[in-house]
Amino acid sequence: MEMIQQAPDIAAYLTECEAVDHRHPRVRAAADELSSRHSDAYSYAKAAYEFVRDTIPHSADSGDPRVTWRASDVIGARTGICYAKSIAYVALLRARGVPAALCYQRLADDDGSNPVVHGLAAVRLPGAVRWARQDVRGNRPGIDAQFSPDEERLAWTVRPECNEVDYPVLYAEPHPAVLSALRAASDRPHLARTLPTEL
């Protein structure tokens, strides 16, 4: 799929915003610790991916009722749904000068009902000619997402026959519908009822 930058200037994918607060001391500390063992961009991006995927449980899997949406809070609380975990990964990448974006899929049940927007991240490694989507949601039985800058290894492949969609736009900041749902949710059960169904 051809990815489309919402912002034409690659510099937009290095900036800080309220959610992607990569200058926050908590994000910087995590980035420093990871980069102390992984100095080149590729190994750092992989290590940051595995850090977010494996050490920050998806709150629906763990049963954690808290809702996080700032990267610093996701890292500090060690919890978040796919949107929040993607924000944290993007922040860790930007903290080390690696362009990173937020992107999305629409997933659904086998009969096409109950659609929901799923959050991903994308990375543009030095020398790469294209963006590479990554899924830091977290693995569980039946899900085996892996860091892969060449061939996508996402949690889910969309099924057009089920009304599922890969959205091609790369966002420098969380999509407004996503951010609004996160910010308005009092807890994860509330968030589960108000997740965006499309962009």
N, C-alpha and C positions, 0 to 999 in steps of 0.2 A: 504494500500500500504506500502511496506517495504521501508523506507527511507534509503539512502546510504550516509554516510559521505564522502565528497570528501577528507577531512583531517581526518586520523584515530585518531589523538589526540584531545580530547575534548577541550584542551587548545586553539586550533586554533579558536574556536568559542567564544573566549573572547578577542581576539586581536583587535587592532586598525589598520585601514588602512585609506587611503585618503578619501574614501567615508564614512566609518563607523568611524567617528572621535569622539568617545565617551569621549575623554578627553578634548574636546573643552569646554570652559566655558559656552557656551550657552546650550550644551547638559547636562553638569553637573548641571547647575542651574535647568533645567527642571526635571532632575532625583532627585535632592535634594528636590524639591517642592513636587513631587509625593511621594517619600519615606517618607516624613515627616508625611504623612497621611496614608501610606500603608507600614507597616514595614516588613511584611513577603513576601517571594518571590512570592507566588501565588497572593495575593491581589495587590502587586506592578505590576506584569506582566499584570494583568487584567486592572489596572488603566492606565498603560502606553499604553496598547492596545486601550482603549477607548479615551485616550488623542489624539493619532495619528489618529484614525478612525474618531473621531467626531469634533476635533478642528482644524484639518489641512485639508481643503477641497481638494478633488481631482480636479486638475486644469481643467480637461475636463468638470466637472460638474459646476464649478464656472465661467468658461470662462477666467481664469487667463492665460495670454500668457507666463508667466515666466517658465523657466525650472530649477529645482533644482536637485542636485544629492548628495551633501554632507549632512549628517544628520544635521549638525549645520545650514546649509542654509535652509533646509526643515523646521526645527523648527523655525528659525528666520523669514523666509518669510511667513510661514504658508500656503504653497502651494506645490503641487507635484503630479505626477502621481503615479500609484501603485508601481513602482520600487522605487521611491524616498521615499514614505511613509514607505515602508518595510525597507529600509535602516535606516530611523529615528527610527523605532520601535526596530530594532536590536541594534542600538547604545544605546538606553535607557535601554534595557535589559542588555547589556554588561557593562554599566556604574555601574550597581549594582551587577555584578558578576554572572549574569544568562546567561548560554550559549545560543546563538541565531545564527540562520543561515538564509540564503536567499535561496529561492527555487522558482520554476516556474511551470506554466501550459502553454499549447498552447490551445487557444480558437479560435473559428471560427463561421461563420454564420451558419444558420440551414442547408444549403446545403453543408457545408464544405469549402466554399470559404472564402477569406479574413482572413487567419489565423493571429494571433498575440500572442506574448508571454506576459503572465500576471505574475506580481510579487507577491510573498507571502513571509512570514517569518515563521520560525519554532522556537519553544522554547523547551528547555529541563529543566523542573523544578526539583528542588531537590527531590530525591527519585523516580523520574519517570523512567520507564524502556524504554520509547520510546520518540521520538520527536513528538511534536504536531504542525501541520501547522495552521497558523493564517492568516487571510486576513484583512488588515487594509485599504483597498481601500477607504472605505466610503460607507455608505448605501444611498439608494434612492429608490423610488418606484420600487418594483420588486427585490430589493437586501436587504437581511437581514443577513449580516455576524455578528457573535458574537464570543467573546472570549470563547474558549472551549478547555481545555486540554485533554478531554476524547473523545468526539465525534465531528468530524469536522463540523464547521458551516461556510463554506466559501461562498463567493459571488456566485461562480459558481461551479457546479459539472460537470466534463468533460463528454462529450458524444463521445465515440469512434466511433460511426456511423457517426459523423460529422467531423472525422479526428482530434478530440481533444485529448490532451495528458496530463497526470500528469507526469512531470519529477521527478524522484525519488532522484536526487542528491541534497545534502545539501551543499551549498557553504559558505565558510568563508568570501569571498569577493564577490561583485557583479559579475555576469557572464560578461566576456569581451565584448560580443556582446551588452549586456544591457548598460554597462558603456560607451562604445564607442558611442552608440546612444544618450545617455543623454548628454555627453560632447560635441558632435558635433552639437547639435541642437541650432539654434539661437533663437528659440521660440517654443511654443507648437505646432502650426500648422506645422512647419518644422519637429518637432519630430514625429507627427502623421503620416507623410509620410515615416519616416525612422525607425519605430519600428521594432525590430526583428520579423520575422515570424516563426522562429524555433530556437532551440539550438542544 
